[in-house]
Amino acid sequence: MEPRVSKPDSIRCFIAIEIPEKIQNIILEIQNKLRSKVVGATWTKSGNHHLTLKFLGQVERPQLSRIEYILSKIAKQNGQFTIEFGGLGVFPNWERPRVLWIGLTKGESKIRALSVSINKGLNELLYPIDNRFHPHLTLARFKKQVNKLNRPDSFREYETLATSGFLIEEFTLVMSELHPKGAIYTPINTFKMS
């Protein structure tokens, strides 16, 4: 299937779980509560939230059909499950945070298993296996080191923030176009799970 996207011979892609609008609205509320505590952050825009299962990078267009075939097989081998977001964290650490994220309070083992299946399936196309997978949803990014207001103590009152659970029925191959005003994500194909 030819993606509904622009002209280059290769496109920047990743595989993700798209977040329902109801959950995106809860995430937006969480972001709004955190804004006063987080200085110097660029917040993920509403509508751009997703849970990345694997980043592929630049993919040659002729290879897309092979990737889609493999992902279709993986989807049929994995059942649907429920996840719930909750708990805040940062990458790489609280001393030099670059990314503020919300993790999972439910369904983490299922997400990890799906990620392992995707990694193994795409390894035959020479995509390296990523053993550092940490399921999360990015809330904000920091361009420079943040100040003391952003240390863990500032977040204690927000540790219990969580979304309601939602059913994961599919995952999506997504094109990512980087622009000065932010990334634009375009679904290429969606894969229904059994």
Backbone as ProteinMPNN parsed JSONL, in Angstrom:
{"seq_chain_A": "MEPRVSKPDSIRCFIAIEIPEKIQNIILEIQNKLRSKVVGATWTKSGNHHLTLKFLGQVERPQLSRIEYILSKIAKQNGQFTIEFGGLGVFPNWERPRVLWIGLTKGESKIRALSVSINKGLNELLYPIDNRFHPHLTLARFKKQVNKLNRPDSFREYETLATSGFLIEEFTLVMSELHPKGAIYTPINTFKMS", "coords_chain_A": {"N_chain_A": [[0.834, -1.183, 0.0], [0.725, 2.103, -0.949], [1.826, 4.883, 0.863], [-0.124, 7.743, 1.961], [1.362, 10.246, 1.448], [4.12, 12.641, 1.115], [6.725, 13.165, -1.482], [9.498, 12.095, -1.256], [12.116, 9.525, -1.645], [12.488, 8.08, 0.62], [11.039, 7.771, 3.879], [10.542, 9.041, 7.191], [9.824, 6.985, 9.867], [7.775, 5.435, 12.439], [6.472, 2.998, 14.766], [3.471, 2.851, 16.492], [1.126, 3.105, 19.241], [-1.872, 4.625, 18.924], [-3.491, 7.218, 20.728], [-6.661, 7.391, 22.224], [-9.085, 10.063, 21.823], [-10.459, 10.813, 24.18], [-8.664, 10.007, 26.201], [-6.468, 11.514, 25.436], [-7.434, 14.035, 26.101], [-7.473, 13.864, 28.899], [-4.729, 13.605, 29.331], [-3.916, 16.113, 28.432], [-5.077, 17.698, 30.445], [-3.487, 16.843, 32.596], [-0.977, 17.775, 31.713], [-1.526, 20.546, 31.799], [-1.817, 20.936, 34.564], [0.781, 20.544, 35.342], [2.302, 22.557, 34.179], [2.976, 24.921, 35.654], [4.946, 23.984, 37.31], [6.991, 23.228, 35.726], [9.587, 24.589, 34.1], [10.848, 25.99, 31.105], [10.118, 24.069, 29.253], [9.069, 22.339, 26.287], [5.969, 21.543, 25.344], [4.274, 18.533, 24.47], [2.038, 18.584, 21.841], [-1.529, 18.54, 21.967], [-3.172, 15.859, 20.457], [-0.909, 14.911, 19.259], [0.006, 12.973, 20.909], [1.212, 9.738, 21.53], [2.058, 6.267, 21.944], [5.076, 5.087, 21.479], [6.162, 2.16, 19.928], [8.235, 1.184, 18.398], [10.907, 2.875, 16.908], [11.703, 3.494, 13.604], [13.165, 5.121, 11.901], [14.611, 6.467, 8.895], [12.991, 5.089, 6.159], [13.123, 3.255, 3.225], [10.936, 3.669, 0.524], [10.224, 1.353, -1.119], [10.567, -0.674, 0.752], [8.498, -0.479, 2.526], [6.163, -2.065, 2.041], [6.99, -4.633, 2.749], [7.54, -4.271, 5.483], [4.945, -3.65, 6.339], [3.673, -6.086, 5.814], [4.948, -7.803, 7.648], [4.211, -6.539, 10.065], [1.461, -6.89, 9.947], [1.236, -9.672, 10.271], [2.256, -9.892, 12.875], [0.336, -8.457, 14.327], [-1.88, -10.158, 14.109], [-1.021, -12.231, 15.674], [-1.064, -11.294, 18.234], [-3.071, -10.568, 21.0], [-5.794, -8.351, 21.983], [-5.614, -5.845, 24.587], [-5.752, -4.062, 27.746], [-4.616, -0.819, 28.721], [-3.298, 1.631, 31.037], [-2.398, 4.91, 31.807], [-0.074, 6.387, 34.1], [1.868, 7.841, 36.781], [4.807, 9.701, 36.951], [7.888, 10.454, 35.221], [11.324, 10.96, 34.132], [13.622, 11.216, 31.363], [17.131, 11.504, 30.741], [17.634, 11.199, 33.467], [16.844, 12.543, 36.793], [18.708, 14.462, 37.366], [19.619, 15.581, 34.999], [17.274, 16.179, 33.282], [15.696, 15.527, 30.166], [13.415, 14.737, 28.922], [10.083, 14.715, 29.947], [7.806, 12.395, 31.152], [4.834, 10.296, 31.219], [4.15, 7.215, 32.651], [3.121, 3.742, 32.577], [0.459, 2.276, 34.413], [-0.967, 0.067, 34.161], [-0.985, -2.817, 32.12], [1.644, -2.897, 31.229], [3.347, -5.161, 30.889], [2.141, -6.444, 28.723], [2.407, -4.519, 26.704], [5.191, -4.467, 26.532], [5.647, -7.096, 25.626], [4.423, -6.974, 23.102], [6.103, -5.084, 21.901], [8.509, -6.552, 21.884], [7.784, -8.606, 20.093], [7.454, -7.094, 17.737], [10.061, -6.07, 17.435], [11.526, -8.472, 17.054], [10.286, -9.451, 14.726], [10.87, -7.447, 12.816], [13.575, -7.551, 12.801], [14.539, -9.291, 10.916], [14.609, -7.707, 8.697], [16.809, -6.287, 9.111], [16.546, -4.335, 11.05], [17.699, -3.169, 14.052], [17.386, -4.869, 17.214], [15.789, -3.354, 19.904], [16.607, -3.216, 23.093], [16.144, -1.474, 25.116], [13.615, -0.569, 25.543], [11.14, 1.397, 27.007], [8.051, 1.748, 28.038], [6.108, 4.613, 27.574], [4.551, 7.875, 27.575], [5.3, 10.837, 26.074], [5.298, 13.902, 27.714], [6.551, 16.404, 27.796], [9.45, 18.136, 26.483], [12.824, 19.131, 27.17], [14.912, 21.754, 26.232], [17.192, 22.782, 27.33], [19.142, 22.374, 30.346], [17.121, 22.025, 33.212], [15.814, 23.932, 36.046], [15.897, 23.89, 39.735], [13.201, 23.728, 40.44], [12.188, 21.71, 39.008], [12.863, 19.307, 40.073], [12.438, 15.994, 41.612], [10.943, 16.378, 44.061], [9.202, 18.444, 43.5], [7.23, 17.214, 42.118], [5.841, 15.449, 43.706], [3.142, 15.783, 44.593], [1.819, 15.165, 42.29], [2.149, 12.537, 41.673], [0.138, 10.645, 41.717], [-1.458, 11.124, 39.552], [-3.417, 9.937, 36.916], [-4.721, 8.203, 34.043], [-7.867, 6.96, 32.81], [-8.402, 3.463, 32.099], [-7.906, 1.991, 28.836], [-8.796, 0.148, 25.894], [-6.497, -1.562, 23.894], [-6.555, -2.107, 20.613], [-5.29, -2.084, 18.239], [-2.319, -1.209, 16.355], [-0.181, 1.264, 14.817], [1.548, 2.132, 11.821], [3.474, 4.9, 11.349], [4.173, 7.959, 9.676], [6.623, 10.408, 10.193], [7.099, 13.781, 9.981], [9.417, 16.273, 10.319], [9.235, 19.6, 11.344], [9.872, 23.15, 11.742], [7.909, 24.184, 13.505], [7.097, 21.989, 14.861], [6.558, 18.389, 14.939], [4.833, 16.566, 12.387], [2.522, 14.045, 12.258], [1.563, 11.316, 10.317], [-0.652, 8.755, 9.757], [0.196, 5.688, 8.22], [-0.536, 3.015, 7.902], [-2.808, 0.885, 9.622], [-2.92, -1.72, 12.034], [-4.904, -4.267, 12.972], [-5.388, -5.998, 15.971], [-5.724, -9.41, 17.163]], "CA_chain_A": [[0.0, 0.0, 0.0], [1.492, 3.348, -1.03], [1.341, 5.82, 1.869], [-0.714, 9.002, 1.512], [2.326, 11.234, 1.932], [4.883, 13.389, 0.115], [7.431, 12.544, -2.596], [10.862, 11.555, -1.184], [12.311, 8.085, -1.799], [12.408, 7.466, 1.942], [10.267, 8.542, 4.854], [10.857, 8.801, 8.599], [8.681, 6.214, 10.374], [7.786, 4.712, 13.704], [5.29, 2.181, 15.026], [2.942, 3.383, 17.745], [-0.27, 2.978, 19.625], [-2.497, 5.945, 18.944], [-4.216, 7.433, 21.974], [-8.018, 7.896, 21.969], [-9.297, 11.477, 22.146], [-10.839, 10.928, 25.593], [-7.433, 9.893, 26.989], [-5.658, 12.696, 25.094], [-7.96, 15.155, 26.886], [-6.978, 13.687, 30.269], [-3.297, 13.921, 29.274], [-3.846, 17.574, 28.335], [-5.348, 18.201, 31.799], [-2.282, 16.569, 33.385], [0.025, 18.746, 31.269], [-1.892, 21.872, 32.305], [-1.517, 20.963, 35.997], [2.233, 20.53, 35.533], [2.959, 23.707, 33.539], [3.546, 25.864, 36.62], [6.09, 23.339, 37.955], [8.007, 22.873, 34.731], [10.063, 25.773, 33.394], [11.737, 25.706, 29.977], [9.686, 22.857, 28.548], [8.225, 22.377, 25.101], [4.946, 20.548, 25.638], [3.709, 17.77, 23.36], [0.733, 19.139, 21.471], [-2.687, 17.653, 21.995], [-3.331, 15.241, 19.142], [0.36, 14.284, 18.883], [0.379, 11.96, 21.894], [1.193, 8.349, 21.082], [2.986, 5.412, 22.659], [5.955, 4.512, 20.459], [6.58, 0.778, 20.128], [9.557, 1.072, 17.764], [11.284, 3.924, 15.965], [12.389, 2.882, 12.464], [14.026, 6.078, 11.213], [14.354, 6.607, 7.455], [12.61, 3.826, 5.521], [12.983, 3.345, 1.775], [9.544, 3.38, 0.154], [9.992, -0.039, -1.542], [10.598, -1.572, 1.903], [7.273, -0.309, 3.321], [5.223, -3.188, 1.901], [7.533, -5.754, 3.547], [7.298, -3.906, 6.886], [3.506, -3.784, 6.577], [3.363, -7.514, 5.833], [5.428, -8.327, 8.935], [3.375, -5.976, 11.128], [0.152, -7.532, 9.84], [1.382, -10.987, 10.903], [2.437, -9.687, 14.32], [-0.964, -8.042, 14.884], [-2.745, -11.341, 14.198], [-0.481, -13.118, 16.71], [-1.168, -10.637, 19.536], [-4.438, -10.238, 21.393], [-6.08, -7.021, 22.513], [-5.411, -5.717, 26.029], [-6.046, -2.738, 28.292], [-3.532, -0.105, 29.394], [-3.656, 2.832, 31.78], [-1.229, 5.749, 32.063], [0.054, 6.976, 35.425], [3.229, 7.915, 37.296], [5.67, 10.59, 36.167], [9.316, 10.187, 35.208], [12.112, 11.733, 33.169], [14.805, 10.634, 30.719], [17.698, 10.241, 31.199], [17.551, 11.127, 34.929], [16.36, 13.784, 37.407], [19.801, 15.45, 37.405], [19.68, 16.242, 33.683], [16.086, 15.736, 32.54], [15.496, 15.994, 28.787], [12.045, 14.372, 28.56], [9.146, 14.431, 31.034], [6.867, 11.421, 30.619], [3.921, 9.553, 32.08], [4.331, 5.793, 32.367], [1.94, 2.876, 32.594], [0.098, 1.63, 35.67], [-1.649, -1.179, 33.789], [-0.721, -3.3, 30.769], [3.041, -2.735, 30.81], [3.919, -6.423, 30.399], [1.566, -6.7, 27.391], [3.059, -3.58, 25.775], [6.565, -4.957, 26.338], [5.578, -8.3, 24.787], [4.144, -6.52, 21.735], [7.34, -4.464, 21.414], [9.45, -7.642, 21.599], [7.321, -9.24, 18.843], [7.765, -6.179, 16.628], [11.514, -6.06, 17.279], [11.956, -9.745, 16.457], [9.776, -9.531, 13.36], [11.561, -6.512, 11.922], [15.006, -7.83, 12.812], [14.883, -9.954, 9.647], [14.866, -6.634, 7.719], [18.025, -5.646, 9.62], [16.298, -3.313, 12.065], [18.258, -3.716, 15.291], [16.49, -5.069, 18.352], [15.956, -2.336, 20.933], [16.378, -3.807, 24.411], [15.978, -0.395, 26.092], [12.235, -0.094, 25.455], [10.489, 1.806, 28.257], [6.771, 2.303, 27.586], [5.784, 5.92, 28.154], [3.969, 8.885, 26.705], [6.041, 12.076, 26.32], [4.511, 15.086, 28.06], [7.312, 17.616, 27.467], [10.892, 18.014, 26.237], [13.606, 20.27, 27.637], [16.013, 22.074, 25.317], [18.377, 22.991, 28.151], [18.962, 21.837, 31.69], [16.078, 22.714, 33.969], [16.232, 24.373, 37.373], [15.502, 23.071, 40.883], [11.749, 23.541, 40.504], [11.823, 20.52, 38.248], [13.35, 18.101, 40.73], [11.352, 15.094, 41.997], [10.086, 16.891, 45.139], [8.178, 19.305, 42.909], [6.211, 16.385, 41.473], [5.233, 14.525, 44.667], [1.679, 15.91, 44.624], [1.265, 14.724, 41.012], [2.498, 11.135, 41.432], [-1.054, 9.802, 41.579], [-2.198, 11.453, 38.334], [-3.557, 8.768, 36.046], [-5.837, 8.203, 33.099], [-8.672, 5.742, 32.89], [-7.887, 2.442, 31.208], [-8.529, 1.891, 27.516], [-8.484, -1.078, 25.172], [-5.593, -1.499, 22.744], [-7.082, -3.013, 19.594], [-4.506, -1.94, 17.011], [-1.165, -0.314, 16.363], [-0.127, 2.015, 13.561], [2.794, 2.573, 11.208], [3.275, 6.342, 11.253], [5.218, 8.79, 9.086], [6.927, 11.588, 10.997], [7.762, 14.865, 9.259], [9.888, 17.28, 11.258], [9.097, 20.985, 10.9], [10.252, 24.085, 12.809], [6.822, 24.371, 14.478], [6.775, 20.701, 15.474], [6.407, 17.224, 14.064], [3.516, 16.215, 11.846], [2.413, 12.594, 12.186], [0.556, 10.853, 9.37], [-0.77, 7.294, 9.743], [0.404, 5.027, 6.934], [-1.382, 1.825, 7.924], [-3.188, 0.438, 10.962], [-2.91, -3.181, 12.118], [-5.859, -4.734, 13.987], [-4.932, -7.149, 16.735], [-6.747, -10.468, 17.257]], "C_chain_A": [[0.875, 1.242, 0.0], [0.955, 4.349, -0.013], [0.815, 7.107, 1.254], [0.157, 10.159, 1.981], [3.108, 11.838, 0.781], [5.804, 12.53, -0.738], [8.773, 11.858, -2.345], [10.915, 10.031, -1.307], [12.282, 7.353, -0.465], [11.62, 8.381, 2.872], [10.68, 8.125, 6.261], [9.627, 8.155, 9.234], [8.894, 5.704, 11.79], [6.489, 3.921, 13.821], [4.774, 2.588, 16.396], [1.515, 2.932, 18.003], [-0.817, 4.392, 19.687], [-3.412, 6.034, 20.161], [-5.603, 8.0, 21.671], [-8.181, 9.344, 22.458], [-9.64, 11.684, 23.623], [-9.596, 10.903, 26.493], [-6.52, 11.077, 26.696], [-6.125, 13.902, 25.901], [-7.512, 15.075, 28.342], [-5.496, 14.035, 30.336], [-3.104, 15.435, 29.212], [-4.114, 18.213, 29.703], [-4.132, 18.003, 32.701], [-1.184, 17.558, 33.01], [-0.272, 20.127, 31.843], [-1.613, 22.001, 33.795], [-0.019, 21.08, 36.249], [2.935, 21.79, 35.021], [3.609, 24.668, 34.529], [4.783, 25.298, 37.315], [7.261, 23.135, 37.002], [8.364, 24.101, 33.904], [10.961, 25.332, 32.239], [11.368, 24.474, 29.182], [8.935, 23.207, 27.276], [7.249, 21.22, 25.259], [4.482, 19.843, 24.368], [2.302, 18.289, 23.097], [-0.355, 18.079, 21.575], [-2.913, 17.122, 20.576], [-2.06, 14.558, 18.671], [0.802, 13.224, 19.89], [0.226, 10.565, 21.295], [2.177, 7.569, 21.942], [3.823, 4.69, 21.607], [6.358, 3.093, 20.853], [7.955, 0.527, 19.527], [9.751, 2.223, 16.801], [12.099, 3.273, 14.853], [13.384, 3.822, 11.804], [13.635, 6.172, 9.746], [14.117, 5.232, 6.831], [12.463, 4.076, 4.026], [11.564, 2.922, 1.404], [9.318, 1.933, -0.305], [9.947, -1.024, -0.367], [9.304, -1.505, 2.733], [6.332, -1.51, 3.23], [5.697, -4.401, 2.703], [7.306, -5.501, 5.046], [5.826, -4.107, 7.226], [3.084, -5.253, 6.646], [3.748, -8.126, 7.184], [4.544, -7.826, 10.079], [1.974, -6.589, 11.124], [0.17, -8.909, 10.507], [1.478, -10.855, 12.422], [1.107, -9.318, 14.977], [-1.884, -9.243, 15.077], [-2.302, -12.294, 15.307], [-0.626, -12.537, 18.117], [-2.611, -10.24, 19.813], [-4.566, -8.819, 21.92], [-5.886, -7.023, 24.031], [-5.671, -4.274, 26.445], [-4.794, -2.135, 28.915], [-4.111, 1.107, 30.119], [-2.366, 3.606, 32.039], [-1.257, 6.282, 33.486], [1.506, 6.96, 35.873], [4.118, 8.738, 36.384], [7.123, 10.161, 36.262], [9.999, 11.071, 34.188], [13.18, 10.843, 32.545], [15.846, 11.727, 30.616], [17.628, 10.079, 32.72], [17.126, 12.488, 35.476], [17.447, 14.849, 37.477], [19.905, 16.234, 36.101], [18.473, 15.826, 32.846], [16.007, 16.357, 31.15], [14.057, 15.753, 28.338], [11.259, 14.103, 29.841], [8.074, 13.508, 30.471], [5.914, 10.914, 31.687], [4.021, 8.091, 31.655], [3.017, 5.033, 32.362], [1.714, 2.319, 33.995], [-0.626, 0.308, 35.409], [-1.264, -1.535, 32.356], [0.723, -3.22, 30.314], [3.634, -4.029, 30.258], [3.396, -6.76, 29.001], [2.2, -5.786, 26.341], [4.481, -4.046, 25.485], [6.581, -6.188, 25.425], [5.307, -7.935, 23.331], [5.39, -5.89, 21.121], [8.386, -5.521, 21.051], [9.072, -8.333, 20.292], [7.675, -8.392, 17.629], [9.262, -6.15, 16.37], [12.011, -7.328, 16.6], [11.515, -9.846, 15.005], [10.534, -8.65, 12.39], [13.069, -6.725, 11.89], [15.445, -8.513, 11.524], [15.112, -8.94, 8.525], [16.052, -5.774, 8.148], [17.753, -4.424, 10.491], [16.792, -3.879, 13.388], [17.197, -3.858, 16.384], [16.818, -4.03, 19.409], [15.589, -2.947, 22.277], [16.126, -2.754, 25.483], [14.551, 0.144, 26.112], [11.667, 0.195, 26.838], [9.168, 2.46, 27.879], [6.416, 3.586, 28.33], [5.099, 6.786, 27.111], [4.666, 10.199, 27.054], [5.08, 13.229, 26.58], [5.211, 16.36, 27.613], [8.766, 17.256, 27.22], [11.567, 19.286, 26.728], [14.757, 20.513, 26.684], [17.304, 22.315, 26.076], [18.088, 22.474, 29.543], [17.969, 22.69, 32.475], [16.566, 23.072, 35.367], [15.652, 23.499, 38.481], [13.997, 22.864, 41.007], [11.323, 22.242, 39.835], [12.331, 19.221, 38.864], [12.18, 17.255, 41.243], [10.419, 15.638, 43.077], [8.96, 17.757, 44.595], [7.008, 18.504, 42.341], [5.464, 15.466, 42.435], [3.703, 14.576, 44.63], [1.02, 15.389, 43.344], [1.509, 13.246, 40.729], [1.286, 10.242, 41.198], [-1.888, 10.148, 40.349], [-2.246, 10.232, 37.429], [-4.729, 8.975, 35.1], [-6.724, 7.011, 33.428], [-8.065, 4.726, 31.923], [-8.591, 2.481, 29.858], [-7.983, 0.68, 26.778], [-7.576, -0.795, 23.982], [-6.057, -2.561, 21.757], [-6.209, -3.045, 18.346], [-3.252, -1.13, 17.289], [-0.977, 0.214, 14.949], [1.312, 2.256, 13.122], [2.589, 4.037, 10.853], [4.462, 6.999, 10.565], [5.381, 10.026, 9.966], [7.679, 12.596, 10.135], [8.135, 15.942, 10.266], [9.829, 18.661, 10.623], [9.484, 21.909, 12.048], [9.171, 24.269, 13.881], [6.398, 23.062, 15.139], [6.583, 19.606, 14.452], [4.963, 17.075, 13.603], [3.515, 14.701, 11.655], [1.262, 12.205, 11.275], [0.49, 9.327, 9.412], [-0.581, 6.749, 8.325], [-0.523, 3.817, 6.831], [-1.636, 1.428, 9.372], [-3.352, -1.073, 10.948], [-3.774, -3.627, 13.29], [-5.32, -5.99, 14.657], [-6.078, -8.144, 16.91], [-7.527, -10.394, 18.558]], "O_chain_A": [[1.703, 1.399, 0.897], [-0.241, 4.642, -0.013], [1.241, 7.516, 0.174], [-0.263, 10.959, 2.817], [2.806, 11.587, -0.386], [5.691, 11.304, -0.729], [9.173, 11.062, -3.195], [9.917, 9.338, -1.108], [12.075, 6.14, -0.425], [11.548, 9.594, 2.672], [11.112, 6.994, 6.485], [8.524, 8.697, 9.158], [10.02, 5.563, 12.267], [5.536, 4.147, 13.075], [5.542, 2.665, 17.355], [0.81, 2.454, 17.114], [-0.297, 5.245, 20.406], [-4.027, 5.048, 20.566], [-5.717, 8.984, 20.939], [-7.499, 9.78, 23.385], [-9.158, 12.631, 24.243], [-9.493, 11.688, 27.436], [-5.867, 11.593, 27.603], [-5.303, 14.707, 26.34], [-7.205, 16.098, 28.955], [-5.051, 14.684, 31.282], [-2.217, 15.974, 29.874], [-3.44, 19.174, 30.074], [-3.784, 18.889, 33.482], [-0.53, 18.12, 33.889], [0.636, 20.805, 32.324], [-1.21, 23.071, 34.251], [0.402, 21.651, 37.256], [4.073, 22.05, 35.41], [4.696, 25.18, 34.259], [5.586, 26.059, 37.855], [8.389, 22.896, 37.435], [7.557, 24.591, 33.114], [11.748, 24.397, 32.387], [12.218, 23.893, 28.507], [8.257, 24.232, 27.195], [7.653, 20.058, 25.302], [4.318, 20.471, 23.322], [1.487, 18.415, 24.011], [-0.134, 16.897, 21.309], [-2.844, 17.881, 19.609], [-2.112, 13.712, 17.778], [1.872, 12.637, 19.732], [-0.769, 10.261, 20.637], [3.036, 8.161, 22.596], [3.333, 3.788, 20.926], [6.833, 2.855, 21.964], [8.747, -0.242, 20.071], [8.881, 2.518, 15.981], [13.078, 2.578, 15.126], [14.355, 3.362, 11.203], [12.472, 5.98, 9.393], [14.944, 4.329, 6.961], [11.763, 4.999, 3.61], [11.055, 1.926, 1.919], [8.315, 1.331, 0.079], [9.351, -2.095, -0.484], [9.052, -2.387, 3.554], [5.763, -1.926, 4.239], [4.877, -5.119, 3.275], [6.927, -6.411, 5.783], [5.494, -4.664, 8.272], [2.229, -5.616, 7.454], [2.972, -8.87, 7.784], [4.171, -8.6, 10.961], [1.375, -6.784, 12.182], [-0.766, -9.269, 11.222], [0.855, -11.618, 13.16], [0.789, -9.81, 16.059], [-2.586, -9.339, 16.084], [-3.107, -13.071, 15.821], [-0.338, -13.226, 19.096], [-3.282, -9.651, 18.966], [-3.575, -8.172, 22.258], [-5.982, -8.067, 24.678], [-5.793, -3.383, 25.604], [-4.008, -2.835, 29.555], [-5.233, 1.545, 29.861], [-1.36, 3.025, 32.443], [-2.321, 6.592, 34.021], [2.293, 6.145, 35.39], [4.174, 8.495, 35.178], [7.542, 9.577, 37.261], [9.351, 11.834, 33.47], [13.589, 9.841, 33.132], [15.441, 12.87, 30.404], [17.569, 8.955, 33.217], [17.053, 13.468, 34.734], [17.136, 16.03, 37.634], [20.242, 17.418, 36.109], [18.635, 15.186, 31.808], [16.223, 17.557, 30.98], [13.539, 16.471, 27.482], [11.71, 13.358, 30.711], [7.492, 13.802, 29.426], [6.146, 11.073, 32.886], [3.981, 7.768, 30.467], [1.946, 5.608, 32.169], [2.663, 1.935, 34.679], [-0.865, -0.471, 36.332], [-1.22, -0.667, 31.484], [1.012, -3.449, 29.14], [4.352, -3.996, 29.258], [4.136, -7.306, 28.182], [2.494, -6.22, 25.227], [4.926, -4.024, 24.338], [7.439, -6.301, 24.55], [5.897, -8.522, 22.424], [5.699, -6.132, 19.955], [9.068, -5.4, 20.033], [9.942, -8.616, 19.469], [8.14, -8.911, 16.614], [9.694, -6.2, 15.218], [12.823, -7.265, 15.677], [12.286, -10.278, 14.148], [10.811, -9.059, 11.263], [13.764, -6.15, 11.053], [16.581, -8.343, 11.083], [15.737, -9.266, 7.516], [16.271, -4.683, 7.621], [18.627, -3.571, 10.655], [16.354, -4.951, 13.805], [16.249, -3.078, 16.463], [17.981, -3.843, 19.769], [14.414, -3.169, 22.57], [15.914, -3.101, 26.645], [14.314, 1.223, 26.656], [11.709, -0.654, 27.728], [9.157, 3.611, 27.442], [6.425, 3.63, 29.56], [5.077, 6.463, 25.924], [4.628, 10.63, 28.207], [4.178, 13.501, 25.789], [4.57, 17.286, 27.116], [9.255, 16.223, 27.676], [10.98, 20.368, 26.711], [15.501, 19.588, 26.359], [18.391, 22.087, 25.545], [16.945, 22.171, 29.885], [17.988, 23.919, 32.402], [17.6, 22.58, 35.819], [14.997, 22.493, 38.209], [13.568, 21.895, 41.633], [10.225, 21.741, 40.075], [12.239, 18.159, 38.249], [11.051, 17.742, 41.304], [9.215, 15.387, 43.021], [7.874, 17.796, 45.175], [5.929, 19.049, 42.109], [4.539, 14.77, 42.018], [3.044, 13.536, 44.635], [-0.195, 15.193, 43.308], [1.126, 12.747, 39.671], [1.396, 9.199, 40.552], [-2.927, 9.526, 40.122], [-1.23, 9.574, 37.206], [-5.603, 9.81, 35.331], [-6.358, 6.157, 34.236], [-7.301, 5.094, 31.031], [-9.726, 2.944, 29.75], [-6.855, 0.247, 27.01], [-7.846, 0.091, 23.171], [-5.965, -3.759, 22.025], [-6.363, -3.921, 17.496], [-3.137, -0.458, 18.313], [-1.544, -0.323, 13.997], [2.183, 2.546, 13.941], [1.645, 4.382, 10.141], [5.614, 6.651, 10.828], [4.4, 10.613, 10.423], [8.76, 12.304, 9.624], [7.276, 16.462, 10.978], [10.309, 18.866, 9.508], [9.432, 21.503, 13.209], [9.496, 24.488, 15.048], [5.433, 23.042, 15.902], [6.462, 19.863, 13.254], [4.017, 17.407, 14.317], [4.384, 14.144, 10.985], [0.139, 12.687, 11.425], [1.489, 8.667, 9.127], [-1.129, 7.284, 7.362], [-1.2, 3.615, 5.823], [-0.781, 1.613, 10.238], [-3.857, -1.644, 9.981], [-3.432, -3.4, 14.451], [-4.858, -6.919, 13.994], [-7.25, -7.779, 16.819], [-8.42, -11.209, 18.79]]}, "name": "protein", "num_of_chains": 1, "seq": "MEPRVSKPDSIRCFIAIEIPEKIQNIILEIQNKLRSKVVGATWTKSGNHHLTLKFLGQVERPQLSRIEYILSKIAKQNGQFTIEFGGLGVFPNWERPRVLWIGLTKGESKIRALSVSINKGLNELLYPIDNRFHPHLTLARFKKQVNKLNRPDSFREYETLATSGFLIEEFTLVMSELHPKGAIYTPINTFKMS"}
